[in-house]
């Protein structure tokens, strides 16, 4: 790492070193990270201290491999720097490295308290769930009640007017149906010629004058007349 990057690493180490004794120990990490919400702690597989000690061991491993040492869960500045020396190898740009360190350790904040870790921060959850432009700590902007009520009244009036128009239209359609003349029912008589009509009229008169006794005779006469009419029609 170049000197500019080493400055950022040193700032992060100093922020973690709460008691200022020059090394990072379990008590220093407890003031920085809260492991209560870690999945293994919640399930009972491990304790909070075990999770935090594993976190410390992460910064020791590279230096211990080089020096052939075992992890003692006490991180020295050299071990911390060696860890970020390996991280730095994969980052070409110094500005990006600085940005990473700022975001990881909150180095731009004036307060030295850093409690993110696995803590279930309610405010952070609310901020993620809240819609864009809404802050959970601030109450949502109040609506103008007057404008809202006037808009609602306008909408209600418009829907009421539509209903009244529909009722009037239905009534008008019913009246028009009643007024419109019913189509004349055309039976077989509407299709008869004038001669056929004469025969039908004659049949009715005979039937009315003779009663039920003369029905058979009238039927015979009617058939004869019909045959005559058919012959006349065919002869045209």
Buried (B, 14 or more C-beta within 10 A) or exposed (E): BEEEBBEBBBBBBBBBBBEEEEBBBBEBBBBBBBBEEBEBBEEEEBEBBBBBBBBBBEBBBBBBEEEEEEBBBBBBBEBBBBBBBEBBEEBEEBEEBBEBBBEEBBBEEEEEEBEEBBBEBEEEEEEEEBEEEEEBEEEEEEEEEEEEEEEEEEEEEEEEEEEEEEEEEEEEEEEEEEEEEEEEEEEEEEEEEEBBEEBBEBBEEBBEEEEEEEEEEBEEBBEEBBEEBEEEEEEE
